[in-house]
Amino acid sequence: MSDSEETKITIDFDDFDVHNPHDRFVKLGLDNKNVALDVLDRLPAALKKHLVLDQYVRVKESFISKELQEHITDVLFCIPTVDNKHAYVYVLLEHRRRARKLEVARDVLR
């Protein structure tokens, strides 16, 4: 590809239950395998040892009520276990314009 050619990426948001720009950003990011694995790698070691993380499937479903959709994004992962069952990991994220000092400290300490 030459320097003058552009690569265009088309995303069909109809495949997602997307409520606002923050929701789109998070869900699109978590569609990237590296990003999703980075998030899942933050699970406790005692839990991760039972999961086959690299074979996860992101469930394109939302369980957030209409009242909370402007403030919260949720993502559900279905992950095979080492004993051939399935586990579900539910990620719930609150949208913030600014971080609060105490909450930043809490998140860093986790």
N, C-alpha and C positions, 0 to 999 in steps of 0.2 A: 504494500500500500504506500502510495506517495504521501509526502507531507501535506499536500493540498487536499487529499481525500479525507473526509470525515467519517467516523464510525457513528452510526445512529443506533441508539438502543430504544426499542419500543417496549413499553410495559403495559400490559392489559390489566388495569385495576379492577376490572369486572370479576377477576378470579379471587379477589379479596373482599372481605367485609370491612371496608375502610370508611372511617367516620370523619377524619379531618387530616390536615397536613402532618401533624405529629404521628398520628396513627399510620399514615402511609410510610413515613420515614422509618419507623420502627419495624413495620411488617416487611417492607422491602429489604431493609438491612438484614433481618432475620431469615430472609429467603436466600441470602448468601451463606453457603455452607461454612466458610471460615468464621463468619460472625456468629452464626448459630452455635457452632462448636465451642467458640470462645465463651459464650454465655453458659452453655451447658457444662463446660469444664469448671465453672464456679460452684457447681453443686458440691455438697460435702463428700469427702472421700469415702465415707462409709456407705453412701448411696451409690456413688459412681462405680464402685467395684462390682455392682450387680447389673450394670447397664452396658450395652454395646452402643456407645454414644455415636459412633460414626455411621450408624444405620438408622438414625432417627428419621421420622417423617413429621413435617409440620402440618398440623391439622388446620385447614383454612376455615375456621369457625370462630365466632366471637360470642362471649357470654356476658358482655357488659350491657347493663340496662341503658336505655336511651338517655336517661337523666345523667349518667356518668360518662357517656361517650366523648364528651368534649374534654375530659380531664384524665381519662384512663385508657390504656391500651392493653389488650390481653393477647397472648399467644399460647397455643397448646401444642406440645410435642408428644408424639407417640414414639417410645423408644423400646426396642427389643431388650429383653433381659438375658443374662447368661444362661438361664434355665429355660429358654425358649418360650417365655411369656411376654407380656407387654406391660410397660409402665407408662404413665402419663405424667408429664411435667408441665405445669401451668405457670406461665410467667405473666405477672401483672405489673405494669409500669404506670406511674403517675406522671402526667405532663406538668412541667414546671417552667415558668419563664425565668425565674431566678432561684438559685439554690439558697436554702437557709443555712446559716453557719453551723448550727448544731446538727442538722441533717447531713451536711457534707462530712462532718467529723464521724457521725454514725456510720455512713456508708464506707468511709475509708477504713474504719476499724473492723468492719465485717470480714 
